[in-house]
Amino acid sequence: MVQAMVEIPEKANQILNIVKAKHNLKTKSEAISLVVMEYGSNMLESQLKPEYLQKLSKLEKEKGVPFKNIRELRKLVEG
């Protein structure tokens, strides 16, 4: 684990205290980690690779096999 001394504005400190309380965390370090990980996952998920987007587009265009109920689906699957 890396240790760092950081200076943050008062408003950021208040937000960390709110996050800490809301998620019942013991330390501000845990609150910082939570905020950073959440921001990171949102940021990274929004930047998908072009290859994945192309594959996703192809899958959306595929047509499925229609069925009316679970029995019909079971017949199709179990053949």
Buried (B, 14 or more C-beta within 10 A) or exposed (E): EEEEEEEEEEEEEEBBEEBBEEEEBEEBBBBBEBBEEEEEEEEEEEEEEEEEEEEEEEEEEEEEEEEEEEEEEEEEEEE
